[in-house]
Amino acid sequence: MGTVSTTAERGHATRMRADASRNRERIVAAAREALVEYGAEVTLDQIARRAGVGNATIYRHFADRPELFRQVTLAVIDRIVELAESALADEPDAFEALRRFVHGAADERIGALCLIMSEGCERAVAEFTEKRVRLERAVQAIVDRARDAGLLRPDVTPGDILIALPKLTRPLPNVGCLNLDRFIDRHLELFLDGLRAPARSILPGVGATFEDLQRRHTTTTTPVA
C-alpha cells in the first residue's frame, strides 16, 4: 500500500508541476499580448483575465510586475534568437533568410515592447549576455551571406538592421485607435528594398556596430540589442 500511495503521490506532483508550468507560460504569453495592446499601464487584472487565471496565480509565479516583465522580455528574446538561427540554417537564399528574420522579429512586436519592458530589462541584463551573443552571431552571418551573394548593399551593417526594426514596428503616439499593425509588413518590404544591392544612394555616416548597440542598451534598455 505504501508503494502504491507513493506512486500516486508522485503522479499527482508531476501533474501539479505540469499545470503550474502551463499556467506560467500562459501568463507570460498573456502579459506580452496585453503589453502590446495596452502599453505600460496594463494592470495585472487585465493580464490575469487574458491568461484565464486569478491574480493569486500570477503572484504565485512572479514576485512583482518587474519580474513578470523580465520574463516576458526573456521569452521574446529567446524567440528572436531562435528565429535568427533558424532563418540562417533553413533558408538557402541569403536575402530570403534576412527577410524571414526581419518579418519574424516584427511579428514579436519588439517595437511596442522594447520601451515598455525597460523595468524588467534592467534586472535581466546578465541573462541577456548569452542570448545577445547568439543573436549577434546569427544576424552577422545572415548579413555576411547576403552581402557575399551580392544581394545586400555593402554599406549596411547588422547593427543598422537591429536599430531599424524597433523603430519600424513601434506604434505611433496618440493613434492607439488605429490598427497600424496592418501596415508593418508593407513598410518592412520598403525597408528591405532599400537594403538590396545595387545601392541607389550613399548612406551618410557609418553603420552601427554591436558595440554601439550595447552602449545604446545601457541608456535606453532595448531588448533587441
C-alpha positions in Angstrom: 0.0 0.0 0.0 2.9 2.3 0.8 4.4 1.8 -2.6 1.0 2.4 -4.4 0.5 5.5 -2.3 3.9 6.9 -3.1 3.5 6.2 -6.8 0.1 8.0 -6.8 1.6 11.0 -4.9 4.4 11.2 -7.4 2.0 11.2 -10.3 -0.1 13.9 -8.6 3.0 16.0 -8.0 4.1 15.6 -11.7 0.6 16.8 -12.9 0.8 19.7 -10.5 4.2 20.7 -11.8 2.9 20.4 -15.4 -0.2 22.5 -14.6 2.0 25.1 -12.9 4.3 25.3 -15.9 1.4 25.7 -18.3 0.0 28.5 -16.1 3.3 30.2 -16.1 3.7 30.0 -19.8 0.1 31.2 -20.3 0.7 34.2 -18.0 3.8 35.2 -19.8 2.1 35.0 -23.2 -0.9 37.0 -22.0 1.4 39.6 -20.4 3.2 40.1 -23.8 -0.1 40.5 -25.7 -1.5 42.8 -23.0 1.6 45.0 -23.0 1.4 45.4 -26.8 -2.3 46.2 -26.6 -2.5 48.4 -23.5 1.1 49.6 -23.0 3.0 50.1 -19.8 -0.2 50.9 -17.9 -1.6 47.4 -18.3 -2.9 46.0 -15.0 -2.4 42.6 -13.5 -6.2 42.2 -13.6 -6.1 42.6 -17.4 -3.2 40.1 -17.7 -5.0 37.6 -15.4 -8.2 37.8 -17.4 -6.4 37.3 -20.7 -4.5 34.4 -19.2 -7.6 32.9 -17.7 -6.2 32.8 -14.2 -6.7 34.7 -11.0 -4.4 37.4 -9.6 -3.2 35.0 -6.9 -1.9 32.6 -9.6 0.2 35.4 -11.1 1.7 36.2 -7.7 2.5 32.5 -7.1 4.7 32.6 -10.1 6.0 36.2 -10.2 7.0 38.3 -7.2 6.0 41.6 -8.8 5.4 43.4 -12.1 9.1 43.9 -12.9 9.7 40.2 -12.5 6.8 39.4 -14.9 8.0 41.9 -17.4 11.5 40.4 -17.1 10.2 37.0 -18.0 8.3 38.5 -21.0 11.4 40.2 -22.2 13.4 36.9 -21.9 10.7 35.0 -23.7 10.7 37.5 -26.6 14.5 37.5 -26.9 14.5 33.7 -26.9 12.1 33.6 -29.8 14.1 36.3 -31.8 17.4 34.4 -31.3 15.8 31.1 -32.4 14.3 32.9 -35.4 17.6 34.3 -36.5 19.3 31.0 -36.1 16.6 29.0 -37.9 16.5 31.6 -40.8 20.2 31.2 -41.2 20.1 27.4 -41.1 16.9 26.8 -43.2 16.8 29.4 -45.9 19.1 28.6 -48.9 18.5 32.1 -50.4 20.6 34.6 -48.5 18.2 37.5 -48.8 15.2 35.4 -48.0 17.0 34.5 -44.7 17.2 38.2 -44.0 13.6 38.8 -45.0 12.4 35.9 -42.8 14.3 37.3 -39.8 13.1 40.8 -40.3 9.4 39.9 -40.6 9.6 37.3 -37.8 11.2 39.8 -35.4 8.5 42.3 -36.3 5.8 39.7 -35.5 7.2 39.7 -32.0 6.2 43.4 -31.8 9.6 44.3 -30.5 9.0 48.0 -31.3 5.9 48.1 -29.0 7.7 46.1 -26.2 11.2 47.4 -26.0 10.5 50.6 -24.1 7.6 49.2 -22.1 9.7 46.4 -20.7 12.7 48.5 -19.7 12.0 48.0 -16.0 12.3 44.2 -16.5 15.2 44.6 -18.8 17.4 46.3 -16.2 17.0 43.2 -13.9 17.8 40.8 -16.7 21.0 42.3 -18.2 23.2 39.5 -17.1 20.8 36.9 -18.5 20.8 38.7 -21.9 24.6 38.3 -22.4 24.5 34.7 -23.9 21.4 35.5 -25.9 22.8 38.7 -27.2 26.0 36.9 -28.4 24.0 34.3 -30.1 21.8 36.9 -31.8 24.8 38.9 -32.9 26.5 35.9 -34.4 23.4 34.8 -36.3 22.5 38.2 -37.7 26.1 38.8 -38.6 26.1 35.5 -40.5 22.8 36.4 -42.3 24.2 39.8 -43.4 27.5 38.3 -44.5 25.8 35.7 -46.6 23.6 38.2 -48.3 26.5 40.6 -48.9 28.7 37.8 -50.2 26.0 36.8 -52.6 25.8 40.4 -53.9 22.2 40.8 -52.7 22.8 43.3 -49.9 24.3 46.7 -50.3 27.8 46.7 -48.8 27.4 49.7 -46.6 24.7 48.1 -44.4 25.7 46.6 -41.0 23.9 44.2 -38.8 23.6 47.0 -36.2 21.7 49.1 -38.8 19.1 46.3 -39.1 18.8 45.8 -35.3 18.3 49.5 -34.8 15.8 49.9 -37.6 13.5 47.0 -36.6 12.2 48.5 -33.3 11.7 51.9 -35.0 9.7 50.4 -37.8 7.4 48.4 -35.6 6.9 50.9 -32.8 3.3 52.3 -32.5 2.9 55.9 -33.3 1.9 58.2 -30.4 -1.7 59.2 -30.0 -3.0 56.8 -32.6 -4.0 53.8 -30.5 -7.4 53.6 -32.1 -5.9 52.8 -35.5 -4.9 49.2 -36.4 -1.4 50.2 -37.6 -0.2 46.6 -37.5 -1.7 46.1 -41.0 1.0 48.4 -42.3 4.0 46.8 -40.8 4.7 44.2 -43.4 4.2 46.8 -46.1 6.8 49.1 -44.6 9.2 46.3 -43.8 9.2 45.5 -47.5 10.1 49.1 -48.3 12.9 48.8 -45.8 14.1 45.5 -47.3 14.1 47.0 -50.8 16.3 49.8 -49.5 18.8 47.1 -48.3 19.2 45.5 -51.7 22.2 45.8 -53.9 22.9 47.7 -56.0 22.6 50.7 -53.8 21.0 53.8 -55.3 22.4 56.3 -52.7 25.3 56.8 -50.4 24.5 56.4 -46.8 25.7 59.2 -44.6 27.9 58.4 -41.6 29.0 54.9 -40.6 27.0 51.8 -39.9 26.1 50.9 -36.3 28.3 48.3 -34.7 27.3 45.8 -32.0 29.3 47.9 -29.6 27.1 50.8 -30.4 24.1 48.7 -29.7 25.5 47.7 -26.3 26.1 51.3 -25.4 22.5 52.1 -26.6 21.3 49.3 -24.4 22.7 50.8 -21.3 21.0 54.1 -21.9 17.6 53.1 -23.5 17.5 49.4 -22.4 16.1 47.9 -25.7 15.6 44.1 -25.6 16.8 43.6 -29.2 20.5 44.5 -28.9 
